[in-house]
Amino acid sequence: MAITVEMLEESTSEFIGSDGKPVIEITETYLMQDSTSSRVYINAARLNFHTATGIIPGAAHASTSIMRYRKVDPKRMATRQPYQQWTVTCTATTDCPLIDDPNPASRRWKRSVTDSDQQRFIFRDRDDKLIVDKAGTPFDGGIPVNVKLITYKWQHNTDWSVYNLGTIGNISGTINSDSFLGKDPYTLMLTYAATEEWEGEYHFASEEFTIIYDPQGWRPKPANAGLYELYSSSIYSNATKRRRIKVDGKDAIEPEPLTTAGAVIPYTQRPDACNFITVDYYREIAFSDLGLPTT
């Protein structure tokens, strides 16, 4: 069966739509001819035209992706076999909603951003310095503040035939080792969930990626402080020993800030000389390798 299609005429018009926005509309008329010896019904003719031209309701117009075909109308002409001829009138317009692919795995990503308040007790300020009173003593239990946590979410569908059930174990509960969304490493945590879904013949996984931004980071940083300090003793060949910190001649009852060498920090050097211990607990991955759209 040989099918030929040629354009007979094309016209365009511009007008104001019901929503007050300008609309551009193009009308195209084609002549389609096939050599089928048996009768071709209109639905088959519509399919033949789509196969030959790629034009179907919802398809983008060749001139611009913002203009889509709204109507494809084939009409049989009075012809004799062995040829059958049709005139096909197609209307493309800018006033046409986008039509999603029926395959859920082909749908676009959905994204959302929200924020939430969390009350916590902090021991360091925004300059990463230990918070102390005028006498250089850290506050017992920290300072209560409300912290804004930003939550980013991505939703996407993946065909079940290629979905990896081990994904949740590979990425959920990890933090970023790289800069992502303009945020520093170790300040983002990822949680992941997926649900098995069916829509008609389509079998897919509905995936949700959730990333939570914490401005203080996801690597715990307790103050380097304690009730004991390290010192060198000549009695034991300068070996490092441990002793209870004294405050006003008595054993310290609250942890005192220590240097990186483990010695108590004089009050006059606090908080500038105070430091923190970084706890490496969460597994790290490069979030830029996740394939999440960010623009």
N, C-alpha and C positions, 0 to 999 in steps of 0.2 A: 504494500500500500504506500503510494507516494503522496505526500502532503506538501502543498506549497502555500505560502502566506505572503501577501503583499499589501502594503498600506495604500488605501485609496484616497483618503483625505484626513486632514487634521485641523482642528480649530481650538482656540483658547478663549477664555473669558475670565474677567476679574470682577468681583462684586463683594459687598459687605454681608457677612453671615449674620445669623440670628443673634450671635453673641457680640456683635459689633466689631469683629475682627475681619480684616480683608481675606478673601478666599480666591485662590487661583484654581481654575478647573480646565482640564484639557480633555477634549473628545477626539477619539481616534476611530476610524472605520477601516477595517481590514477585509480583504477578500481571501477566503480560505477555500482551497480546492483539493479534493482527494480523489483517488482513482478506485475506490472500493466498489466492487460490483454489486454488493448487497446494500440494503438500506442502512444508513447510519442515523441513529437516534440522537436527539439533541444533547443528552448528557455525554454521549461518546464524542460528539463534535466539540463540546466544551473541553473535554479532556485532551482531545487531539490538538486544539488550539493552545492549551497550556503547555503541552509537550513541545510544540513547535516554537513557541515564543517566550515561555516562562511567565506569561501574564496570567494572574489569578487575583481575585479580590483579596486585598491586603498586601499584595506585592508592591515593592517600591518602584516608582517610575524611573526610567533610565536617566532622566535629566537631574533628579534630586531625590535624596532619600526621605525628605520631609513631605513629598507628594506620593500618595499611594492610590492604587486602583480601588475604586469603590464598587464598580459595576462592570461585568463582562456579559454582553447580551448577543448570543449567536442567533441568526435567523436564516432559515433555509431559502435558497433561491430556486425558482422553477427551472430545473435543468434536467437533462436526460442522462441516463447511464451511458458509458461507464464512468462519467465524471459527476461528482456532486459538489455543489458550490454553496458557500455560506457567506453572508456578510456578518461580521462580528464588530459590534460597537462597544468600545471600551471607554469608560470615564475615570479619569484620575483627578484627584483633588487634594489640596492641602488641608481640607476640613474632613479628615478621616482618621479615626483613632487607630493606634497601632494594634496589630493583632498578634498575640503571643503564639509562639510555636506550640502545637498541642502536646509535644513531648516535654514533660516537666523538667527534664535534665537540660533543656535548651533555654529555659527561662533566665532572665537577668538576675544578677545578685540583688538582694535587698539589704539595705544598711540602715542602722539607726544609732543615735548617740544620746545618752542620758547622763545625768549626774545624780549623786546621792550624798547625804551627809552621814558621817560616821564619827562618833565621839571616841577619842582615844587620849591616852596620857603620854605626853612627849617629854623627852629628856634633852633634845637638841633643837636649836632654832633653825631657821631657814638658811643660815650661813654655815650650818653643820658644826656649830659650837655647842658645847655642853652648857645647859642652863644652870646657873648657880646663883646663890644669893650674894649680897654685898660682901659677905665674909668668905666667899669662895666655896661654900658648901652646896652640893647638889640638893635639889628639892626631893624630899622623901615621897616616892610614888609618882613623881613627874607632875606635869602641868596639864589639866584637862583642856582640850580644844576640840572644835568641830572641823573635820577634814573633808574637803570635797573630793570624792572619788568619781572619775569619769569612766563610763562604761560604753564601749563600742561593740556593736553586734553586726555580724554578717550572716545572712541565710542564703543557702544555695542547695540545689538538688543535684545528685550524682546518680547516674544509671547504676542499678544494683549489680549489674554484671561486672563492673569495674570497681565497685566500692570495696574498700579495705576495712574489714571489721576491727583490725588492730589499730586503726587510726587514733582512737581515744587514748589508748595506752602509750602511743608514741608522742602525743603533743599535749594532752590535757594536764594542767597543773604545772606547765613550764613557764619560765620567764624569758624575756628577750635578751639575747647576747649582743644584739646590734641596735642601732638607732632605728626607730620605727614610728611612723606618724609624728615625726618631729620630737619624739620623747627619747630620753637618755636610756642607755642599756640598764637592765635590771629594774626598771620602773613599771613594766607592763607584765601582767600575768594573764595567761590564756586558759580558758576552760572550754570544753567541747562537748557537744551532745549530738546524737543522730537518731532519727526515727525511721523505721522501715515503712514505706508508703506504697499504695497502689492507686492509680487513676486509670480505669479502663484496662487496657493492655500494657500500660506502662508501670514498670516496677522500679522503684528508685529509693534512695536514701535522702531524707530531708536533713541537711547538716546545719548546725548553728555554731558559729565561732564567737565567743565572748571574750573580749580583752578589757581588763580593768587597769586603769592608770592610777598609781599611787605616787604622789610627788616625793614621798620619802623613800621610795624604792621597796622592793620585795626581798632584799637581803637584810635580815635583822642586823642592827648595829648597836648592841648594848655598849654603854660607857665602860671604858677600861678602868674599873674601880674595884676596890675590895677592902677587906679588913686586915689583910696581910700585905707586906711588901718584901721585895727581894733585896739582899745586900751582900756585899763581899766580905768574907771573914778571913783575916790573916792567920787565924788559928788553924784553919783547915786549908792552908796553901791557897788563899784567895778564892776558895770555892764559894759559889753563890748559895746563900742560905735564906731562909724565910723567917720573918718575925712579925709579931702583932704590931699594928700601927698604934702609936700613942697620940692621944689628943689631950693637951693640958695634963700630961703625966699619967693619964688613965687609958685603958684599952678603948680603941674606937668602937662605937656601937653602931655607926652607919658607915657604909662603904666610902672610902676616900679615893679620889682620882689618882691614877698611877701613870707614870711615864711608860713609853714603849719598852723600857728596860725593866719595868716592874717596881720602880721606886716611887714613893709617895710624892705628889707634886706640891710644892710650897703654895700657900694660899695666894701669894703675890703673883704667881704665874698662871692663875686660873681666871678665865676659862681658856685662854689662848693656848696653853700647853696641853690641855686635855685632849684625849683622843678616844677613838672607838674601835671595837673589835668587830670586823665584818664576818658574819656567819654565812658560809657557803652551803646552803641547804637545798634550794630548789634546782632542778635540772634546767639547763639553759639551751635554747635553740635560737637560730636566726629566724625571726618572724618574717623577714623579707622573703624567705624561701617558701612561705605558706601559700603564696599565690592569691592573697586577699587583695581585691581592688582598693586602692587608696585615693584615687582621683575620680 
